[in-house]
Amino acid sequence: MSALTREETEVLIQEVLEVYPEKPKKDRAKHHMINDKELESSK
């Protein structure tokens, strides 16, 4: 299995969030992020 590109991952996250009504979608979006080891984390 190959790794997803950043763009493919963003599309996948948007597809997952589509099923939520507006308010829960906004809250759930905070918990979905791309796991990119090239970016530094603030923690």
MISE-340154 format. One record per atom (N, C-alpha, C, O, CB): residue number from 0; residue in three letters; chain; x, y, z. Coordinates in pm, 1 decimal. Glycine has a CB too. Layout:
GUGU  num  residu  chaine  px  py  pz
GUGU  NUM  ALA  A  X  Y  Z
...
REM end
This chain:
GUGU  num  residu  chaine  px  py  pz
GUGU  0  MET  A  83.8  -118.0  0.0
GUGU  0  MET  A  0.0  0.0  0.0
GUGU  0  MET  A  88.4  124.4  0.0
GUGU  0  MET  A  179.9  135.6  81.6
GUGU  0  MET  A  -95.4  -0.3  121.5
GUGU  1  SER  A  62.1  215.5  -88.7
GUGU  1  SER  A  143.0  336.7  -97.2
GUGU  1  SER  A  84.2  445.9  -8.3
GUGU  1  SER  A  -34.8  446.0  23.3
GUGU  1  SER  A  152.5  385.4  -243.0
GUGU  2  ALA  A  169.7  537.4  30.2
GUGU  2  ALA  A  126.5  649.1  114.7
GUGU  2  ALA  A  47.1  748.3  30.6
GUGU  2  ALA  A  73.9  766.1  -88.2
GUGU  2  ALA  A  248.4  719.1  181.4
GUGU  3  LEU  A  -49.8  812.0  93.0
GUGU  3  LEU  A  -128.8  913.7  24.7
GUGU  3  LEU  A  -49.5  1043.0  16.5
GUGU  3  LEU  A  30.6  1073.7  104.7
GUGU  3  LEU  A  -263.1  936.9  96.8
GUGU  4  THR  A  -72.4  1117.7  -89.4
GUGU  4  THR  A  -10.3  1249.4  -100.0
GUGU  4  THR  A  -87.1  1346.0  -10.5
GUGU  4  THR  A  -196.7  1315.4  36.4
GUGU  4  THR  A  -8.3  1299.7  -248.3
GUGU  5  ARG  A  -29.0  1460.6  12.0
GUGU  5  ARG  A  -94.1  1562.7  95.0
GUGU  5  ARG  A  -229.8  1601.8  34.9
GUGU  5  ARG  A  -327.8  1617.1  107.7
GUGU  5  ARG  A  -3.0  1688.0  108.7
GUGU  6  GLU  A  -235.1  1617.6  -95.8
GUGU  6  GLU  A  -359.5  1657.0  -163.1
GUGU  6  GLU  A  -466.2  1548.7  -150.6
GUGU  6  GLU  A  -583.2  1578.6  -126.7
GUGU  6  GLU  A  -332.9  1686.9  -311.1
GUGU  7  GLU  A  -425.5  1422.7  -166.8
GUGU  7  GLU  A  -520.7  1312.4  -154.0
GUGU  7  GLU  A  -576.1  1304.7  -11.9
GUGU  7  GLU  A  -694.1  1276.1  8.3
GUGU  7  GLU  A  -454.1  1179.1  -192.3
GUGU  8  THR  A  -490.7  1330.3  85.0
GUGU  8  THR  A  -533.5  1327.8  224.3
GUGU  8  THR  A  -631.9  1440.4  253.1
GUGU  8  THR  A  -730.7  1419.4  323.4
GUGU  8  THR  A  -412.8  1338.3  317.3
GUGU  9  GLU  A  -606.5  1559.5  199.8
GUGU  9  GLU  A  -698.4  1672.5  218.7
GUGU  9  GLU  A  -835.4  1641.2  160.1
GUGU  9  GLU  A  -937.5  1672.6  221.2
GUGU  9  GLU  A  -641.3  1800.1  154.1
GUGU  10  VAL  A  -838.7  1579.5  42.1
GUGU  10  VAL  A  -965.0  1541.9  -22.2
GUGU  10  VAL  A  -1037.6  1438.6  62.9
GUGU  10  VAL  A  -1159.0  1447.8  81.4
GUGU  10  VAL  A  -940.2  1486.5  -165.0
GUGU  11  LEU  A  -965.6  1341.8  113.9
GUGU  11  LEU  A  -1024.5  1237.9  197.9
GUGU  11  LEU  A  -1086.8  1297.5  324.3
GUGU  11  LEU  A  -1197.5  1259.7  362.7
GUGU  11  LEU  A  -918.4  1133.7  235.5
GUGU  12  ILE  A  -1017.4  1388.9  387.8
GUGU  12  ILE  A  -1070.3  1454.4  508.4
GUGU  12  ILE  A  -1198.1  1530.6  474.2
GUGU  12  ILE  A  -1295.0  1524.5  549.9
GUGU  12  ILE  A  -964.6  1550.8  570.0
GUGU  13  GLN  A  -1200.1  1602.2  361.8
GUGU  13  GLN  A  -1319.8  1675.6  322.1
GUGU  13  GLN  A  -1437.0  1581.8  295.4
GUGU  13  GLN  A  -1551.1  1614.7  327.8
GUGU  13  GLN  A  -1291.3  1759.5  198.4
GUGU  14  GLU  A  -1410.4  1466.1  237.0
GUGU  14  GLU  A  -1516.5  1367.9  212.4
GUGU  14  GLU  A  -1573.8  1316.0  343.6
GUGU  14  GLU  A  -1694.9  1297.0  355.2
GUGU  14  GLU  A  -1463.2  1251.0  128.3
GUGU  15  VAL  A  -1488.6  1293.0  441.4
GUGU  15  VAL  A  -1534.4  1245.5  572.4
GUGU  15  VAL  A  -1621.5  1351.6  639.2
GUGU  15  VAL  A  -1724.1  1319.1  698.8
GUGU  15  VAL  A  -1413.9  1209.7  663.1
GUGU  16  LEU  A  -1581.3  1477.4  629.5
GUGU  16  LEU  A  -1654.5  1585.0  696.4
GUGU  16  LEU  A  -1786.5  1619.9  628.1
GUGU  16  LEU  A  -1872.6  1682.4  690.2
GUGU  16  LEU  A  -1568.4  1707.7  703.4
GUGU  17  GLU  A  -1804.2  1581.2  502.3
GUGU  17  GLU  A  -1926.8  1613.3  428.2
GUGU  17  GLU  A  -2053.1  1558.8  493.5
GUGU  17  GLU  A  -2160.2  1617.3  478.0
GUGU  17  GLU  A  -1916.9  1559.9  288.2
GUGU  18  VAL  A  -2042.6  1448.5  565.8
GUGU  18  VAL  A  -2162.0  1384.7  621.0
GUGU  18  VAL  A  -2216.0  1455.1  744.8
GUGU  18  VAL  A  -2327.8  1426.8  788.0
GUGU  18  VAL  A  -2132.0  1241.6  654.5
GUGU  19  TYR  A  -2138.7  1546.1  802.4
GUGU  19  TYR  A  -2179.3  1614.7  924.2
GUGU  19  TYR  A  -2259.9  1740.7  894.0
GUGU  19  TYR  A  -2234.4  1808.1  794.2
GUGU  19  TYR  A  -2057.2  1649.9  1007.3
GUGU  20  PRO  A  -2356.8  1772.9  979.6
GUGU  20  PRO  A  -2423.1  1903.0  969.8
GUGU  20  PRO  A  -2320.3  2013.5  998.9
GUGU  20  PRO  A  -2211.0  1984.6  1047.8
GUGU  20  PRO  A  -2544.8  1911.8  1069.0
GUGU  21  GLU  A  -2354.0  2136.7  969.9
GUGU  21  GLU  A  -2257.7  2247.1  973.2
GUGU  21  GLU  A  -2185.9  2265.4  1107.3
GUGU  21  GLU  A  -2063.0  2273.2  1109.8
GUGU  21  GLU  A  -2327.6  2373.9  938.6
GUGU  22  LYS  A  -2258.6  2272.2  1217.4
GUGU  22  LYS  A  -2193.0  2296.8  1346.4
GUGU  22  LYS  A  -2101.8  2180.8  1388.9
GUGU  22  LYS  A  -1986.6  2205.5  1424.8
GUGU  22  LYS  A  -2298.4  2321.1  1454.1
GUGU  23  PRO  A  -2148.6  2056.2  1386.2
GUGU  23  PRO  A  -2057.6  1946.4  1421.3
GUGU  23  PRO  A  -1940.6  1934.1  1324.3
GUGU  23  PRO  A  -1830.7  1894.8  1363.3
GUGU  23  PRO  A  -2133.7  1815.2  1425.4
GUGU  24  LYS  A  -1964.5  1968.0  1197.7
GUGU  24  LYS  A  -1856.6  1961.8  1098.5
GUGU  24  LYS  A  -1743.4  2056.9  1138.8
GUGU  24  LYS  A  -1625.6  2022.3  1130.0
GUGU  24  LYS  A  -1910.0  1997.6  956.6
GUGU  25  LYS  A  -1781.0  2175.7  1182.5
GUGU  25  LYS  A  -1682.5  2275.0  1224.1
GUGU  25  LYS  A  -1601.2  2223.8  1342.8
GUGU  25  LYS  A  -1479.4  2241.3  1347.4
GUGU  25  LYS  A  -1751.7  2407.6  1259.9
GUGU  26  ASP  A  -1669.3  2160.3  1439.3
GUGU  26  ASP  A  -1600.6  2106.1  1556.8
GUGU  26  ASP  A  -1513.7  1985.9  1520.2
GUGU  26  ASP  A  -1401.9  1973.5  1570.1
GUGU  26  ASP  A  -1702.4  2066.1  1664.0
GUGU  27  ARG  A  -1562.8  1898.6  1435.0
GUGU  27  ARG  A  -1486.8  1778.5  1397.2
GUGU  27  ARG  A  -1365.3  1813.2  1310.9
GUGU  27  ARG  A  -1263.5  1744.3  1316.5
GUGU  27  ARG  A  -1577.2  1680.1  1322.1
GUGU  28  ALA  A  -1375.9  1918.8  1232.0
GUGU  28  ALA  A  -1264.7  1957.6  1144.4
GUGU  28  ALA  A  -1139.1  1988.7  1225.0
GUGU  28  ALA  A  -1027.6  1972.0  1175.8
GUGU  28  ALA  A  -1303.5  2079.1  1059.2
GUGU  29  LYS  A  -1157.2  2033.9  1348.4
GUGU  29  LYS  A  -1042.6  2064.2  1434.5
GUGU  29  LYS  A  -964.2  1938.3  1469.2
GUGU  29  LYS  A  -845.5  1946.2  1500.9
GUGU  29  LYS  A  -1089.1  2133.4  1562.5
GUGU  30  HIS  A  -1028.6  1823.2  1463.8
GUGU  30  HIS  A  -966.5  1697.8  1505.8
GUGU  30  HIS  A  -910.8  1615.1  1389.6
GUGU  30  HIS  A  -847.5  1511.7  1411.2
GUGU  30  HIS  A  -1066.4  1615.7  1581.7
GUGU  31  HIS  A  -934.6  1660.7  1267.8
GUGU  31  HIS  A  -882.7  1591.5  1150.3
GUGU  31  HIS  A  -769.5  1674.6  1092.5
GUGU  31  HIS  A  -789.2  1790.1  1055.0
GUGU  31  HIS  A  -994.5  1567.1  1044.1
GUGU  32  MET  A  -653.8  1616.8  1085.5
GUGU  32  MET  A  -541.3  1687.9  1027.2
GUGU  32  MET  A  -450.7  1591.0  953.6
GUGU  32  MET  A  -458.2  1469.7  972.8
GUGU  32  MET  A  -462.9  1763.3  1134.9
GUGU  33  ILE  A  -367.4  1644.9  871.2
GUGU  33  ILE  A  -273.8  1564.8  793.1
GUGU  33  ILE  A  -152.3  1535.2  879.4
GUGU  33  ILE  A  -95.7  1624.9  942.0
GUGU  33  ILE  A  -232.6  1637.6  661.4
GUGU  34  ASN  A  -113.5  1410.5  882.1
GUGU  34  ASN  A  2.9  1368.0  957.9
GUGU  34  ASN  A  124.3  1378.0  865.2
GUGU  34  ASN  A  158.4  1282.7  795.2
GUGU  34  ASN  A  -15.1  1221.9  1014.3
GUGU  35  ASP  A  188.3  1494.1  865.9
GUGU  35  ASP  A  300.5  1520.4  777.5
GUGU  35  ASP  A  427.3  1537.0  860.9
GUGU  35  ASP  A  441.3  1634.5  934.7
GUGU  35  ASP  A  274.4  1646.2  690.7
GUGU  36  LYS  A  517.8  1443.3  849.1
GUGU  36  LYS  A  638.9  1444.8  930.2
GUGU  36  LYS  A  735.7  1554.9  889.0
GUGU  36  LYS  A  828.4  1586.5  963.6
GUGU  36  LYS  A  707.7  1311.3  921.7
GUGU  37  GLU  A  716.0  1613.0  773.2
GUGU  37  GLU  A  802.8  1720.7  727.5
GUGU  37  GLU  A  770.2  1853.4  796.1
GUGU  37  GLU  A  854.6  1942.9  800.9
GUGU  37  GLU  A  791.2  1736.1  576.8
GUGU  38  LEU  A  649.7  1866.4  848.7
GUGU  38  LEU  A  610.3  1988.3  917.6
GUGU  38  LEU  A  642.8  1976.7  1066.0
GUGU  38  LEU  A  626.1  1870.6  1126.2
GUGU  38  LEU  A  460.3  2016.7  897.0
GUGU  39  GLU  A  688.7  2085.4  1123.3
GUGU  39  GLU  A  717.8  2084.9  1265.3
GUGU  39  GLU  A  589.3  2101.8  1344.5
GUGU  39  GLU  A  497.1  2171.8  1302.5
GUGU  39  GLU  A  817.9  2195.3  1300.7
GUGU  40  SER  A  585.1  2037.9  1456.8
GUGU  40  SER  A  469.6  2049.5  1545.0
GUGU  40  SER  A  501.2  2151.3  1653.8
GUGU  40  SER  A  617.0  2168.3  1692.0
GUGU  40  SER  A  431.8  1911.6  1607.0
GUGU  41  SER  A  399.7  2217.7  1702.7
GUGU  41  SER  A  421.4  2316.3  1808.6
GUGU  41  SER  A  437.2  2250.9  1945.2
GUGU  41  SER  A  475.9  2316.3  2042.0
GUGU  41  SER  A  306.3  2415.3  1812.2
GUGU  42  LYS  A  407.0  2121.3  1952.7
GUGU  42  LYS  A  416.7  2054.1  2082.3
GUGU  42  LYS  A  550.6  1985.6  2097.9
GUGU  42  LYS  A  576.7  1923.8  2201.0
GUGU  42  LYS  A  304.1  1952.7  2099.0
REM end
